[in-house]
Amino acid sequence: MSKICQITGKKAMVGNNVSHSKSRTKRTFDVNLFTKKFYWVEQDTWISLKVSANGLRTINKVGLDAAIKKASDKGYLYA
């Protein structure tokens, strides 16, 4: 699976490493991802999600059911 948050849709960005002599080489800025299991009360089941730190904050703020519904509406959630 790729390095994409299933709640917020955040993915790795591409940038440059800049040395002291200002020569530039490509690098990736990866997302702060965690594989975490959540208990989904509405479905009475455990689910495993790849979420970023920002996605965890979103789940804590609005709740798991609302976060999953919003992510699936935007197309971030995949099986």
C-alpha positions as CSV (number, residue, x, y, z in Angstrom):
1,M,0.0,0.0,0.0
2,S,1.2,3.5,-0.7
3,K,2.0,6.2,1.8
4,I,-1.3,8.0,1.8
5,C,-3.5,8.8,4.8
6,Q,-6.9,7.2,4.5
7,I,-8.7,10.0,6.4
8,T,-7.1,13.2,5.1
9,G,-5.7,12.1,1.8
10,K,-2.2,13.5,2.6
11,K,0.6,11.9,0.5
12,A,4.3,12.3,0.1
13,M,5.7,15.5,-1.5
14,V,8.8,15.9,-3.6
15,G,11.4,18.5,-2.9
16,N,15.1,19.1,-2.9
17,N,18.0,18.3,-0.6
18,V,20.1,21.5,-0.6
19,S,23.8,21.0,0.3
20,H,26.1,23.6,1.7
21,S,27.4,24.3,-1.8
22,K,23.7,24.8,-2.9
23,S,23.7,21.7,-5.2
24,R,20.2,20.2,-5.3
25,T,19.2,16.5,-5.4
26,K,15.6,15.2,-5.3
27,R,14.1,13.8,-2.1
28,T,10.7,12.9,-0.8
29,F,8.9,14.4,2.3
30,D,7.0,11.4,3.6
31,V,3.8,11.7,5.6
32,N,3.8,10.9,9.4
33,L,1.7,7.7,9.0
34,F,0.6,5.1,11.6
35,T,-1.2,1.8,11.1
36,K,-3.8,1.9,13.8
37,K,-6.8,-0.3,14.7
38,F,-10.1,1.4,15.7
39,Y,-13.2,0.0,17.1
40,W,-16.1,1.1,14.9
41,V,-19.2,1.1,17.2
42,E,-21.8,1.7,14.5
43,Q,-20.6,-1.5,12.6
44,D,-19.6,-3.4,15.8
45,T,-16.2,-4.3,14.3
46,W,-12.5,-3.5,14.4
47,I,-11.0,-1.7,11.4
48,S,-7.3,-1.0,10.6
49,L,-6.5,2.3,9.0
50,K,-3.3,4.0,7.8
51,V,-3.7,7.5,9.3
52,S,-1.4,10.5,9.6
53,A,-1.0,12.4,12.8
54,N,-3.4,15.0,11.5
55,G,-5.9,12.2,10.7
56,L,-5.7,11.0,14.3
57,R,-6.5,14.5,15.5
58,T,-9.5,14.6,13.0
59,I,-10.8,11.3,14.4
60,N,-10.5,12.5,17.9
61,K,-12.3,15.8,17.1
62,V,-15.2,14.7,15.0
63,G,-15.4,11.0,15.8
64,L,-14.6,7.9,13.8
65,D,-17.9,7.5,12.0
66,A,-18.0,11.1,10.8
67,A,-14.3,11.0,9.7
68,I,-14.9,7.8,7.7
69,K,-18.0,9.2,6.1
70,K,-16.2,12.4,5.0
71,A,-13.1,10.4,3.8
72,S,-15.3,8.1,1.7
73,D,-17.2,11.0,0.2
74,K,-14.0,12.6,-0.9
75,G,-12.5,9.3,-2.2
76,Y,-9.6,9.0,0.3
77,L,-10.8,5.7,1.9
78,Y,-9.9,2.5,0.0
79,A,-10.2,-1.1,0.9
